[in-house]
């Protein structure tokens, strides 16, 4: 499950830590970062084709009555070098169970960048990008 992008080998297998999230609307206007200004998360891709992801807002405190954004899911995945597809069999969001999570993937230097399809998030249609670095 290795990609070769611009001469840089990008092996998705391993443990990755979330370091940044970005979002913008259809016009390209930046939106609030998914999972807040201090996103936290881990994603693990095993060589046998299983994966698990956990993401949340990592701020120590949130405004009163504000829910803490959180998502977790796991399942079997396939990766062709540019597209990651996970068949979800466990999730904190029951609507994802039995479905597929599709992400466009690219590698920049030692980072893994995942782009989900345009979707409704926090009440607005968004394009998102999640940046991960490998955990040593």
C-alpha positions, 0 to 999 in steps of 0.5 A, spaced: 500 500 500 505 504 497 504 510 493 510 514 489 508 521 488 513 526 484 518 521 486 517 521 493 515 514 496 509 515 500 507 509 505 500 509 508 501 503 513 503 506 520 501 511 525 499 518 524 498 524 528 493 529 526 497 536 526 492 541 522 485 541 519 483 546 514 476 548 511 473 552 505 467 553 502 465 553 495 468 560 493 474 558 497 473 562 503 476 559 509 472 557 514 473 555 521 478 549 522 474 542 523 476 540 530 478 547 532 484 550 533 488 545 536 485 538 533 488 532 536 487 525 532 491 519 530 490 514 524 493 507 524 493 503 517 495 496 518 499 492 513 493 487 513 488 492 510 485 495 517 485 502 519 482 506 525 481 513 526 480 518 532 479 525 531 477 531 536 478 538 538 484 538 543 482 545 546 483 544 554 476 547 555 471 549 550 465 555 551 460 553 555 454 549 552 459 548 546 460 540 544 466 537 543 467 535 536 469 528 536 469 522 530 472 515 530 471 510 525 474 503 523 474 498 518 477 495 512 481 499 507 484 500 500 489 505 497 491 505 490 496 511 491 491 517 490 484 514 493 483 511 500 476 507 501 474 505 508 469 500 509 466 502 516 464 497 520 465 501 527 464 508 528 462 514 533 457 516 528 452 510 527 450 513 520 457 511 517 457 504 519 456 500 513 458 505 508 464 507 505 469 513 507 473 516 501 479 520 501 483 523 496 490 522 498 497 526 497 504 526 500 508 532 501 514 531 504 513 527 510 506 529 511 500 525 509 494 530 506 487 527 506 481 530 503 474 528 504 469 529 498 465 536 499 460 535 505 455 538 510 459 540 516 458 544 522 451 546 518 455 549 511 458 545 505 465 545 506 472 542 503 476 539 508 484 537 508 487 534 514 494 533 515 498 528 518 505 526 520 508 519 522 509 517 529 516 515 530 
